[in-house]
Amino acid sequence: MRSVSVLPRVIVAAAGCLALVGLTASPGVAAETPLTFDCQAKPPLVSPQTFTLDAGAEATAPDSVASGSAFDIALAPAPLTVPGSVNGYTVKSIKDIKLRAKLPTDATLTGQNLTGGSGIGSGTPSVAVSGSEIVMTVPGPINGGSTFTLPTLNLDLVAGASGGTVSTQLAGTSYNSPGLTFTARVPILFITADVPTSCFSSPNPVLSSTTIS
């Protein structure tokens, strides 16, 4: 089945605008990268459904940063409207949205937090590092047909050794190792079911690249 994107059109971002600003960095240039999420929903009583979500990521990054310098990444997703129905199935709400991004290479993460966001339901958003991924979680619920904006993800980083490259990219390589997940509340036959959905960006381009001098 074909769906309207359930994540903001601008993601880095795993789910936005990626601003990379170094305390000793040269100015960055924003560049929007198109992304297509390959998704699989697993409803009960019927076979798994596959569909795509069109999205994008606008990455702003400095051309270079000095080794050992501190800089920030801000991921600011754009507003999105949840579809009221998908291929004849009514979408009552979505919840438990998780957007995953890879930890930037050749840099040390020293802190992370979320700011802003609107229309994301009563649950409190959170962000955490899990292995080699940064995971934003928005509990929701968000009603079908409503417009919402995910919070901005703020990361504090310190550049690594000279000659390295700090790159940003969404996580996820398959349905079993996704970069984006959520649960949709959907009436199916005689029940209303929670339908787990897993997505990954295919292809999965590098969103920004910064040289360490």
C-alpha positions in Angstrom: 0.0 0.0 0.0 1.1 3.6 -0.7 1.3 6.0 2.2 1.8 9.7 2.6 5.0 10.3 4.6 4.4 9.8 8.4 7.6 11.7 9.2 8.6 15.2 8.3 9.6 15.8 4.8 12.9 17.2 6.1 14.8 14.7 8.3 18.2 13.7 8.8 17.6 12.9 9.2 16.9 8.3 10.6 13.2 11.0 10.5 14.9 17.2 9.4 17.4 20.1 9.0 20.9 19.2 10.2 22.8 22.3 11.2 26.5 21.7 11.9 28.1 24.8 13.5 31.7 24.7 14.8 33.1 27.1 17.4 36.2 27.1 15.1 34.5 26.0 11.9 34.2 27.5 8.5 30.6 28.5 7.5 28.4 25.7 6.3 26.1 25.5 3.2 22.6 23.9 3.4 21.9 21.2 0.9 18.6 19.2 0.8 19.1 15.5 0.1 16.0 13.5 -1.1 15.3 10.3 0.8 12.9 7.4 0.1 12.0 5.1 3.0 11.2 1.5 2.1 8.6 0.4 4.7 6.9 -2.8 5.8 3.8 -2.8 8.0 2.8 -6.1 9.8 -0.9 -6.1 10.5 -2.6 -9.1 12.1 -4.9 -11.3 10.0 -3.4 -10.1 6.7 -0.1 -10.4 5.0 2.7 -7.8 5.6 2.2 -4.7 3.5 5.1 -2.8 1.9 5.1 0.9 0.8 7.4 3.8 0.4 7.6 7.2 2.2 9.1 10.1 0.4 11.2 12.4 2.6 14.3 14.5 2.6 17.1 15.9 4.7 18.5 19.4 4.7 22.1 19.3 6.1 24.0 22.4 7.0 27.6 21.6 7.9 30.9 23.5 8.0 33.4 22.7 5.3 36.0 22.1 8.0 36.6 22.2 11.8 39.8 22.2 13.8 40.8 19.0 15.6 39.6 19.1 19.2 37.1 21.9 18.6 33.5 21.8 19.9 30.6 22.1 17.5 26.9 21.5 17.4 24.4 19.5 15.2 20.8 20.6 15.2 18.2 18.3 13.5 14.9 20.3 12.9 12.2 18.3 11.1 9.6 20.1 9.0 5.8 19.8 9.7 3.9 16.8 8.3 0.3 15.7 8.1 -0.6 12.2 9.2 -2.7 10.5 6.5 -6.3 9.9 7.4 -6.3 6.7 5.5 -3.9 4.5 3.5 -5.1 2.2 0.7 -8.5 2.1 2.2 -7.4 1.4 5.7 -8.3 4.2 8.2 -5.4 5.5 10.2 -6.8 6.5 13.6 -3.4 7.5 15.1 0.3 6.8 15.1 2.5 6.4 18.2 6.0 5.3 19.4 7.8 7.1 16.6 11.6 6.3 16.6 14.0 8.0 14.3 17.6 6.7 14.3 20.7 8.4 13.0 24.3 7.0 13.0 26.7 8.6 15.5 28.8 11.0 13.4 32.2 9.5 12.5 35.5 11.0 13.7 33.8 13.0 16.5 32.9 12.4 20.1 29.4 13.1 21.3 29.4 15.0 24.6 25.7 15.7 25.0 22.2 15.6 23.3 18.8 17.1 23.9 15.5 17.9 22.3 13.8 21.2 21.9 10.5 22.4 20.4 8.1 20.2 18.5 4.3 20.7 18.1 1.2 18.5 17.7 3.1 15.4 18.9 0.6 14.2 21.5 0.7 14.1 25.3 3.8 11.8 25.6 7.1 13.4 26.4 9.8 13.0 23.7 13.2 11.7 24.6 16.6 11.1 23.0 19.3 8.6 23.8 22.4 6.9 22.4 22.0 3.2 21.8 25.2 1.5 20.6 26.3 3.3 17.4 22.9 5.1 17.0 21.2 8.3 18.2 17.5 7.5 18.8 14.8 10.1 19.0 11.6 8.8 20.5 8.2 10.5 20.3 5.5 8.5 22.2 2.5 10.4 20.7 -0.2 9.5 20.0 -0.8 11.7 17.0 -4.2 11.5 15.4 -4.7 10.6 11.7 -5.2 13.7 9.6 -3.4 16.0 12.0 -0.3 18.0 11.4 2.8 17.7 13.7 6.4 18.7 13.9 9.0 16.5 15.6 11.3 18.1 18.1 14.7 19.5 17.1 17.5 17.2 18.0 20.6 19.0 19.4 24.0 17.3 19.6 27.2 18.5 21.2 30.3 17.2 19.5 34.1 17.4 19.7 36.1 17.0 16.5 38.6 14.1 16.3 42.0 13.8 14.8 43.2 16.0 12.0 42.6 14.5 8.6 39.4 12.8 9.6 35.9 13.4 8.2 32.7 14.0 10.3 29.8 12.6 8.3 26.1 12.3 9.0 23.8 9.6 7.8 20.5 7.9 8.9 20.7 4.5 10.4 19.0 1.5 9.0 19.7 -1.1 6.4 16.6 -3.4 6.3 13.2 -4.0 7.8 14.9 -6.0 10.6 17.4 -3.2 11.1 15.4 0.0 10.5 16.1 3.7 10.7 12.5 4.6 11.3 9.8 2.8 13.2 6.3 3.7 14.4 3.0 2.0 15.3 -0.2 2.8 13.5 -3.6 2.3 15.1 -5.7 0.8 12.2 -9.2 -0.9 12.1 -8.7 -4.3 10.3 -11.7 -6.5 9.6 -13.5 -6.7 13.0 -10.7 -5.4 15.2 -8.6 -2.2 15.7 -5.0 -3.2 15.7 -1.6 -1.8 16.6 0.4 -2.2 13.4 4.2 -2.1 13.8 5.9 -0.5 10.9 9.7 -0.6 10.0 11.4 1.6 7.4 14.9 2.2 6.1 16.2 4.7 3.6 17.1 3.2 0.2 19.4 4.5 -1.0 20.9 5.9 2.2 23.2 8.8 1.2 25.6 10.7 3.3 23.9 13.9 4.4 26.9 16.1 5.2 30.7 15.8 5.3 33.1 18.0 7.3 36.9 17.8 7.1 38.9 18.0 10.3 41.9 20.2 9.9 
